[in-house]
Structure formats: structure tokens, C-alpha cells
Amino acid sequence: MITLQKTIAFHETYAFERIGRHEDLLFFDIETTGFSGEYSMLYLIGCVYYRNNCWNLIQWFADTPDSEKELLETFFVFLKDFTVIIHFNGDGFDIPYLLKRCLAYGLTYDFSGVESLDIYKKIRPYRGLLGLSAMKQKSIEEFLKVERKDLYSGGQLIEVYKDYLVSHNKYLFDLLILHNEDDLKGMPLILPILNYPDFLEHNFFLEHQELICREDIFGREFHSLRLSCKNGFSVPIGFTRSNSLVSLEAEGECLTVTIDLYEGELKYFYPDYKNYYYLIYEDKAIHKSVAEYVDKEARIKATAKTCYTRRKGCYLPQFTPLWTPCLQAEFKDKITYLSYEPDFFEDGEKLCLYIRHLLDILRR
């Protein structure tokens, strides 16, 4: 086994104190000869860590197939000095792979003593909201407007490693080492993506709200409610997301939500329709205790679809029922509405619940 170690310039593009102390963090990446931990082997582990007021890179390289066990043992002993490991899709590949290789050698090491921060898993719930084309590291780099050119992929280097085992050529060795080093040095380039979960998972408070007048495609005026919110976090690259009723824009530390209000008549559907009659000429339902005084020719037994009363007002849309009573345009409509009052979102709990509701809808 060959060990390489040096200090590196590791630019801090994210507030690490949100994760833990610098000295507790370990970035790592592995190189293997295949995807299966049962039928391929590990040949390189690289780590970046903070000691003596600087960032350090250490790499363990299996210069012979027999070195793999020593590589595993050395890494897991080294791991004991850290409490948080940071990686990209390590929960899905790197960690299970290492555990399978340990099992192959009868080694009892595990990751129970550390917290795992998988950048891939952390950002995956927000793929739709951010409009990421895919969940690959390159897609995240494109979103963050990062340019990084990889000369070789991990798959291409499998054959390079096999050639190295035969020739022990220094040029091939340098290619393998440099690829792993570049991956680790490139980690700060995608770390800013962690700002998005921080921004989106913390409660917002209302900075400002305003009622704005707009026109639809037919030139008819309608009102929208615009909410400007903050929560002490910010995003490096702004993004927008919208549907037919709501638009959301994040820029810097501000989240702006614009909601189209419904002004007019909606229907409130009574849940226990068997206790109601529908009044044919008045287009509404009334309880059977009152309906007995209405001419029989003017009433029929209500159904779920006809058991309603009509109400006029200004309404806020909700895509799943958050608050009741809620109203609908028609019985089976998925969008429901609640009565809107100007001071509605001055209640911080209501604001947070509604924004969380919209984020869940728009990220689907």
C-alpha cells in the first residue's frame, strides 16, 4: 500500500459550523474496479481533513491486489478521529461498498461512530423545485454555474488501474491519484448546494405583504397576494418555480411568494349529505330539520355533489386541505379555498405552514 499526504487549498464555500467543528469533518471518496462490493475491489481511498490550521489530503493506494485489506484497516483506524463524514452519494455506494469489502476479509469495521452527510441525499428532495436535470454531480455543478473538466471518469480508470498492476508505470499511477485528488478538491465547488436545504427547511418570517392588481389573458383584472419572507439563510443562485396559481422566487436571502386570490362565489359542501335536502330553485342544501317546512316539489334528497351552500368572498387556494372550513368550485376539485383576511399571515405559524405546503407542492 502506498500512502500520500500533503496540505491543499480547500476553499470553504459553505459555513461548516452548520455541520460541526472543522476538526470533526472528514471528506472522502473511493475508487473501485466495479460497482459490486462482492465481485470487484477497492484500490484507492482519498480523504480531506482539517488539522494544524490547514486542510490536508491523504490517499491510500492499493499498489497490489493484496494491499486492499491493509487499505481498509488503515482507513477505518483513521476514521476514529472524526465524527462527521461528507460525501456525494456515499450512503448509496461508497459506504455499502466499503462494508462489503470488510465483510469479504472478515473485518468488523462499521460507520456507527460517525454521522453521515450525503450531499446527494440532502439535495434530492429539492430536485424538482430547483429544476435539476439529473441528480449527478455534474448537474449540480451546472446549476451552480461551476465549470470543471474531468479528463477521465471513474469507469475509464478501471482499465488504467489494471494496466498499472501489470506495469507499475508511474504515469498511470499519477493518473489514478490525480483523478481522486481532483474529485476531492472539487468538493467545495458543489458544497454551496447545501445552502438550499438550509434555506428551505428553516421557518420563514414575514417581511412584507402587498395586494397587487393584475390582468389575465382576457384582460380581466384580478388580485394576487405577494409575500416577501426571510429566515436568516440565503441561496447562492436564485431560482423560480410556479404553477397555475402560485409562483415562488428565491433570490439571495429573500423568498417571494405570489398567490392568485379567488374573488367571487364558491361552494361549501356539507360532509353529512344524508341529513340534507337540496332546494331545486334556490340551488342550495338545507338541513332536513328545516327542509320539512319546504314544499316537497321544491326539494329533493341531497347527494354529495348537491349538498352545498354558496358563499361570496376573497379566498386563498390550498392544494390539500390545511384549514377548515374550506370551499370548492365543484365537488371533486382538488384545489380548495379558505377565506382570506389581510392579517391572515401575520400569524407566524400559519405563514410557515402555508409556505411549507407550497414548497411541497411545487417540488413534485
Secondary structure, 3 states (H helix, E strand, C coil): CEEEEEEECCCCCCCHHHCCCHHHEEEEEEEECCCCCCCCCEEEEEEEEEECCEEEEEEEECCCHHHHHHHHHHHHHHHCCCCEEEECCHHHHHHHHHHHHHHHCCCCCCCCCCEEEEHHHHHHHHHHHHCCCCCCHHHHHHHCCCCCCCCCCCCHHHHHHHHHHHHCCHHHHHHHHHHHHHHHHCHHHHHHHHHHHHHHHCCCEEEEEEEEEEECCCCCEEEEEEEEEECCCCEEEEEEEECCCEEEEEEECEEEEEEECEEEEEEEECCCHHHEEEECCCCEEEEHHHHCCCCHHHEEECCCCCCEEEEEEEEEEECCCCCCCCEECCCCCCCEEEECCCCHHHCHHHHHHHHHHHHHHHCC
